[in-house]
Amino acid sequence: MSFGVRIGLALLGLILAQAALGLADHDPRPSKSPIEHLRECTKSCDRQRQSPERQQVCKQRCQEEYEREKERYEEDIMTRGEKEKESSNSPYVFEDSHFMTGMKTQHGQVRILQRFTDRSDLLRGIENYRVTGIVSILRQDRRESFNIKQGDIFRINSGTTTYLINSDKNQKLILAKLLQPVNTPGQFQTFFGAGGENPESFFKAFSKEILEAAFNTRSDRLQRIFGQQKQGAIMKASDEQIRSMSHHEEGSVWPFRGETKGTYTINIYQQQPKHRNQYGQLFEVDPTNYRQLKDLNIAVSLANITQA
């Protein structure tokens, strides 16, 4: 399963417009982006002791200023992008050679994109983000399930254990992940819970006494269980296994305990296009309509371009 296609961030739905780049005509390296200004302005409104009506007016002004700043920012980025494209390849297009294979089995692979700043200084504001393109079996949690549709955007916090499964027997599942390391900038690591010898489970870092107490199971049985997995991190599941892992209890939606389904996911295709003409449409999701992006300081855009 090779990635032998030309991948652009726009086509992956990951044009990171206004993602902390904060470029402006008078200052090539300003300290804050339009989204950061919006967040600070909104917090300032919340801190002021005003009536709800006045707070709403205050936040509306913040939004209007944000739209003006974003328009100026996008114009500046387009100008800089055109100049860079004239002298070299487009910094917003990533091809097969820009990815490294982080993990591969006969059922799928994980491809990891180089640091954004290795591609262009224009992308310096998102240097601490990484993108992985995944073609794999999507596994669902045994208790909660999330049915991914084309165009879905959702956030999973660092340290959350996720199980995914591709339930379509005829189509490849391709996901684009935007990773933000929480400790060392630019560095991330994957840990496997349901593993054995390949991949190795992080449970092996614990003593057998702790594991016996945590699972309420004898150590010899745990040893047999952890030693069974030798097929790699991506494997083929039977129909029975898929049904078992797809079962979930009612209530909050995994892996977002305590949250309702509508609070953690949004579909970019269900938004009104930001721009539209005879050549295509531009869809965008930013912190103003999806609060999960607010503290990440990013937006997600997708361009549907008509062939001409």
N, C-alpha and C positions, 0 to 999 in steps of 0.2 A: 504494500500500500504506500506508494510514493506520493509526495506532495508535488508532482511534476506539473504544477500550474503556477501562473504568475499571480501572486497575491498582493493586493493593495489594501491598505488599511480601510479605505472607503468601502471596498467590496466586502470586507469582513465586518463592517459596521463599527469600526474602531478608529475613525478619524477623531482624534482627540482635540477638537477645537477648543480653544480657551483653556487648555489643561495646564494652568500655571505657567504658560509661556510669557504672558504679560508683555508683549512687545508694543512699543509706541514710537511715534516719529521722533519725539524729542529726547527719548532715553532708550537706547538699545537694550538695556538690561534693567528694567524697572523691578522693584522688589515684589510687587503684587499684581495679580492678574484680575480681570473683570470678575471672575467668580469669587475670588478672595475679597474683593471690595464689596460684592453683594452680601457675602456672609457677614462681614464686619458691620455693614450698614444695617442689616436685619437684626443682628444682636444688639446694636445700639438702640434700635427702636424698642426691642423687648426690655431693655434696662430702664428706659424712660418711664416714669410714673405718669402715664397718660390714660385717657379713656380708651376703650377698645376701638372706637371710631378713629381717634387720632393715631393710634398705633397702626391701623389699617392704612391710613393716608401716608404715614411715614414709610411703611413697607412698600406701598405703591410707588413712591418716589424712588426708593432704592431699586425697584425693578426697572423703572424707566431709565434710570442712570445706567444700570447694568446693560440694558439693550443698546444704549448709545455707545457705551464702551466696547461692547462685544462687536458691534458693527465696525468700529474703527480698527479694532484688533484684527478682525477677519480680513479687512481690506489690506492691512499691513502685512499679514501673513501671506496673502495671495501674491502681493508684490514681491516679497522676499523669496517666495517659492518659485516664482517665474524667473527671477534673476539666477537662483541657484540651478534651476533646470537648464538654463541656457549654457551654463559652464560645466555641468555634470549631469548624472542621472537624477531623476526625481527623488527627493528624500522621503516621499510619502509612499513609494512603491517598494515592496520587499519581494524578492524572488527566492527561488529554491536555495540558492547559494548562501543566502543570509540566515538560514536556519541550521541549527545543529540538532541531531537526533539525541534526545535525552533518554528515551526508553523505547524499545521495539519488541513486539512479539509477532507471531503469525496472524494474530487477530487485530492488530492495530499498533499505533505508535504515537509518541509524543514528540513534537518538533518545537524547539525553543528558539525564539528570535534573538538576535544579537541586541546589545544595548542600543537604545535609540540614539544616543549621542555618538556611537560609532558610525552611524549613518549620516548624521547631519547635526550641526550646532543649532539649527532651528528647533530641534526636538529636545533641547537641554532641560526644559521645564518638566519633562516626564522621564527624566533619566532613571529615576528609581522605580519605574514601572517596567514589567516584562510581559511579553506576549507569548503564549504557547498555542500552537494549533494542534488539536487533538483529533485523531481518527480512531475511534475505539468503540468498545461495547459499553453502552451507557447502563450502569447498574443503579437500581433504585434501592433505597433503604428498606429494611424488612418491616419497618413500622410505619413510615411515612413515605409518600411518593410524590414526585413532582413531574408532571408530564410536560416536557419541553416542546414548545412549538417554534416554528421558524420565526425569528425576529425577537424572541424572548431575551430580556436582560435581567439578570439577578445578581445579587451579591452574597458571597459566603465568607464569613469572617475567618481570619487566620486561626489555625488550630482545630477547625471543624472537620470531623471525619465524614467523608462523603462516599457514597456508593452509587455508581451510575450503570445504566444498562441501555443498550440500543435494542428496542423492542421491534424495530422494523427489519425484517429478514432480507429485504431487497435493496435497502438504501444505506450508504455509509453515513455515520454520524460525524459531523465536523463541528467542533466547538472552537471558539476563540476566547482565550482567557487573558485577562489583564491582571497581572500579579504585582502587588505592592509589598515588598519585604518590610517586616515590622521591626527588625533589629539592625542588621547590617545592610546599608543601602546597596542595591544592585545584586544582592545574594539571596537565594532562596533554596529551600530543600524540601523534598517530598518524603513523608513518612507513611508507612503502610501498617494498618492495624490488622486487617485480615490477610496475613501473610504467613510464610513458613520459611523454607529455604530459599525460594525465589518467588517473589521478593521476600526479604527478611522482615518480619514483623517487629514493630517497635516494642512489643510486649517482651521481647527477649532481653531487653535492657533491665527488666525487673527480676528480682529474686524469685525462686520457686515458691517461697513462703508467701510473698505478697500476692502472687498470681493465684495460688490456692485459695487464699482468703477472698480475693476480689471476685473470682469466678465460682467459688464454693465447689471446687472440683479438684480431684487428686492430681498431683503433679505428673504422674505417668500418663494419664489420659490427656492432659494439656500438652505434654511432649509429643504424643502421637498426632494431636490435632495440628499443632504448629509445624510438624514435619511433613504433613501431607501436601502442602501447597508447593509445587515445583514448576508450575506452568507460566510463571511470570505475572506481571501486574495486570495484564489484559488477557482475558481468556474467553473461550466460548462457553456459554451457559445453556443448560437444557431448558425446555419449556417449563418443567416443574420448578427448577431453580428460579426462573424468571418470575413465575407466579408467586413463589414464596417470598422473594425479595421485594416484590411489588406490593405486597400486603401492607396496609398501614392502618393505624388506629384513628378514630375520629378526634378532632381537636386541632391543635396547632399543626402547621405544615412543616415537616422536616426539610432542612435542618434548622429551621428558624423557630425554635421553641417559644411559645407564648405570643406569636404573631399570626395574624390572619393572612390568608393567601394574597389578598390585594395589596398588602403593605410592603412586600419584599420583591415583587416582580412587576415588570411592565413590558409591553410588547411595542417595539418601535414602529411596526406597521400599522398599529392602531392609533398613532398620533397624526395630527394634521401636518402635511408637508410644510416645512419652513420656506421652501422655494419650489416652484413648479413652472415648467414651460414645455415647449414641444420636444425638448431634448431629454427630459427626464424629471425626476423628483428628488428632493433632499429631505430626509427625515432626521429628526434630532431629538434626543432625550438628554436633559441636563438637570441640575439640582432643583430647578424651579418646579419641575413636574415629576421628579423622582427623588425623594429625599435621601435614598440610600447612597446617592452619588455626592452628597453635600460635603462630607468631611474628606472624601477622596479627591475633591477638587478637580473633577473631570466631567466631560460630556461625551456622549456616544452619538455618532452620526452615521447614516447609511445613505449612499447615493445610488439611485436606480437610474442608470444612464441608457437612453435609447441609442441603439447603433445607428450611425449616420455615415 
